Amino acid sequence: MLDQTTKRKLDSARQILVGKVPDPKAQVEQITTALVYKFMDDMDKESEFLGGKTRFFANGFSEYAWTKLLDPKLSGQERLDLYVQAITNMPKNPNIPQLFRDIFKGEFLPYNDPRTLSLFLKEINEFTYKDSENLGNAFEYLLSVLGSQGDAGQFRTPRHIIDFIVEVIDP
């Protein structure tokens, strides 16, 4: 069951986007992309903490690490430019699983507002991946948002992606 803190964070992320991205499906896709992005960086940080190497943001892709994206020295426009470059180039990253490359394939930022992006990324940054069950519940909640909205059509984060992420976190 999804805890109220995580639900609140997801709802807040959607609320930040609603003025710029009115379509609930597009909101959920933006949130999912950002959560996967942060997940990769969190896994790299954990690997380094345990004495290992970065896996996702290695070899020329280190400039796109989530932690660099949130560097307070960046202006809002610099952050927006870096985020757009990152999500555009991530499908070319040979260091990430094909499933993640597929998530980023064709992804784009549907607005050009540095303030909105900064607020959105700050909210996504509050997520942690220590509890794999809670993460799976978060993705399930996002999928349920689409169901309750009566949204038809395909969504790019099917259940197998959720299962893969949970497996990586808690093998």
DOMARMAR-26595 format. One line per field, with one value per residue (C-alpha): residue number from 1; residue in three letters; y, z, x. Coordinates in nm, 3 decimals. Layout:
BEGIN
num: [NUM,...]
residuo: [ALA,...]
v: [Y,...]
w: [Z,...]
u: [X,...]
END
This chain:
BEGIN
num: [1,2,3,4,5,6,7,8,9,10,11,12,13,14,15,16,17,18,19,20,21,22,23,24,25,26,27,28,29,30,31,32,33,34,35,36,37,38,39,40,41,42,43,44,45,46,47,48,49,50,51,52,53,54,55,56,57,58,59,60,61,62,63,64,65,66,67,68,69,70,71,72,73,74,75,76,77,78,79,80,81,82,83,84,85,86,87,88,89,90,91,92,93,94,95,96,97,98,99,100,101,102,103,104,105,106,107,108,109,110,111,112,113,114,115,116,117,118,119,120,121,122,123,124,125,126,127,128,129,130,131,132,133,134,135,136,137,138,139,140,141,142,143,144,145,146,147,148,149,150,151,152,153,154,155,156,157,158,159,160,161,162,163,164,165,166,167,168,169,170,171]
residuo: [MET,LEU,ASP,GLN,THR,THR,LYS,ARG,LYS,LEU,ASP,SER,ALA,ARG,GLN,ILE,LEU,VAL,GLY,LYS,VAL,PRO,ASP,PRO,LYS,ALA,GLN,VAL,GLU,GLN,ILE,THR,THR,ALA,LEU,VAL,TYR,LYS,PHE,MET,ASP,ASP,MET,ASP,LYS,GLU,SER,GLU,PHE,LEU,GLY,GLY,LYS,THR,ARG,PHE,PHE,ALA,ASN,GLY,PHE,SER,GLU,TYR,ALA,TRP,THR,LYS,LEU,LEU,ASP,PRO,LYS,LEU,SER,GLY,GLN,GLU,ARG,LEU,ASP,LEU,TYR,VAL,GLN,ALA,ILE,THR,ASN,MET,PRO,LYS,ASN,PRO,ASN,ILE,PRO,GLN,LEU,PHE,ARG,ASP,ILE,PHE,LYS,GLY,GLU,PHE,LEU,PRO,TYR,ASN,ASP,PRO,ARG,THR,LEU,SER,LEU,PHE,LEU,LYS,GLU,ILE,ASN,GLU,PHE,THR,TYR,LYS,ASP,SER,GLU,ASN,LEU,GLY,ASN,ALA,PHE,GLU,TYR,LEU,LEU,SER,VAL,LEU,GLY,SER,GLN,GLY,ASP,ALA,GLY,GLN,PHE,ARG,THR,PRO,ARG,HIS,ILE,ILE,ASP,PHE,ILE,VAL,GLU,VAL,ILE,ASP,PRO]
v: [0.000,0.344,0.559,0.907,1.084,0.925,0.985,1.351,1.385,1.231,1.453,1.756,1.671,1.640,1.971,2.148,2.020,2.074,2.435,2.343,1.984,1.957,1.599,1.351,1.088,1.334,1.433,1.069,1.016,1.320,1.198,0.846,0.969,1.186,0.904,0.663,0.933,0.988,0.611,0.565,0.835,0.695,0.352,0.503,0.689,0.372,0.178,0.443,0.444,0.069,0.103,0.028,0.237,0.433,0.228,0.452,0.786,0.672,0.735,1.072,1.051,1.164,1.523,1.424,1.279,1.386,1.541,1.765,1.860,1.985,2.179,2.507,2.691,2.627,2.894,2.784,2.805,2.606,2.339,2.327,2.301,2.023,1.829,1.851,1.737,1.451,1.310,1.353,1.175,0.906,0.662,0.661,0.567,0.218,0.200,0.164,-0.131,-0.132,-0.096,0.240,0.352,0.272,0.483,0.782,0.720,1.002,1.173,1.551,1.836,1.971,2.316,2.569,2.714,2.690,2.773,2.493,2.245,2.348,2.308,1.973,1.838,1.952,1.750,1.442,1.476,1.400,1.039,0.772,0.411,0.240,0.069,-0.120,-0.205,0.161,0.244,-0.022,0.117,0.465,0.345,0.155,0.475,0.667,0.402,0.422,0.797,0.725,0.470,0.710,0.982,0.756,0.796,0.564,0.453,0.311,0.432,0.394,0.246,-0.099,-0.337,-0.508,-0.181,-0.154,-0.514,-0.453,-0.144,-0.323,-0.619,-0.389,-0.224,-0.540,-0.844]
w: [0.000,-0.090,0.207,0.232,0.204,-0.132,-0.256,-0.154,-0.340,-0.656,-0.637,-0.579,-0.883,-1.095,-0.957,-1.051,-1.408,-1.451,-1.574,-1.837,-1.911,-1.886,-2.016,-1.722,-1.938,-2.028,-1.661,-1.560,-1.838,-1.725,-1.365,-1.466,-1.677,-1.392,-1.138,-1.357,-1.413,-1.037,-0.974,-1.201,-1.017,-0.676,-0.781,-0.899,-0.569,-0.373,-0.581,-0.516,-0.145,-0.135,-0.312,-0.663,-0.978,-1.142,-1.388,-1.546,-1.566,-1.688,-1.995,-2.126,-1.963,-1.622,-1.713,-1.702,-1.351,-1.149,-0.883,-1.147,-1.276,-0.930,-0.873,-0.710,-0.918,-1.233,-1.344,-1.420,-1.792,-1.761,-1.565,-1.829,-2.110,-1.929,-1.859,-2.222,-2.337,-2.087,-2.177,-2.547,-2.523,-2.270,-2.536,-2.674,-2.335,-2.370,-1.991,-1.915,-1.976,-2.304,-2.106,-1.971,-2.315,-2.439,-2.164,-2.270,-2.644,-2.793,-2.455,-2.459,-2.227,-2.337,-2.188,-2.178,-1.830,-1.609,-1.292,-1.346,-1.421,-1.113,-0.888,-1.050,-1.015,-0.654,-0.583,-0.764,-0.572,-0.252,-0.365,-0.236,-0.342,-0.015,-0.003,-0.326,-0.234,-0.184,-0.521,-0.692,-0.519,-0.643,-1.004,-0.949,-0.814,-1.122,-1.342,-1.137,-1.195,-1.563,-1.499,-1.280,-1.542,-1.803,-2.008,-2.304,-2.500,-2.425,-2.143,-2.173,-1.828,-1.829,-1.535,-1.657,-1.610,-1.254,-1.188,-1.339,-1.124,-0.810,-0.897,-0.939,-0.605,-0.409,-0.591]
u: [0.000,0.127,0.220,0.069,0.406,0.483,0.128,0.157,0.489,0.344,0.036,0.257,0.472,0.157,0.027,0.351,0.314,-0.059,-0.028,0.231,0.130,-0.250,-0.276,-0.266,-0.094,0.184,0.218,0.262,0.516,0.715,0.711,0.809,1.099,1.227,1.187,1.385,1.649,1.685,1.678,1.982,2.175,2.078,2.201,2.531,2.574,2.502,2.756,3.021,2.937,2.993,3.329,3.207,3.190,2.917,2.720,2.458,2.638,2.978,3.192,3.082,2.741,2.865,2.781,2.412,2.411,2.108,2.330,2.490,2.148,2.053,2.376,2.268,2.530,2.325,2.083,1.729,1.796,2.120,1.930,1.658,1.915,2.103,1.784,1.675,2.020,2.017,1.677,1.755,2.091,2.002,1.872,2.230,2.378,2.530,2.575,2.205,1.973,1.782,1.460,1.579,1.697,1.347,1.190,1.399,1.356,1.152,1.119,1.104,1.021,0.682,0.741,1.021,0.990,1.301,1.105,0.854,1.131,1.328,1.022,0.942,1.297,1.310,0.996,1.130,1.455,1.262,1.209,1.443,1.476,1.546,1.207,1.143,0.785,0.704,0.859,0.651,0.344,0.432,0.438,0.114,-0.041,0.069,-0.091,-0.410,-0.421,-0.459,-0.731,-0.928,-0.896,-1.052,-0.738,-0.729,-0.430,-0.089,0.128,0.504,0.564,0.407,0.420,0.742,0.932,0.805,0.907,1.253,1.314,1.200,1.426,1.728,1.661,1.586,1.734]
END
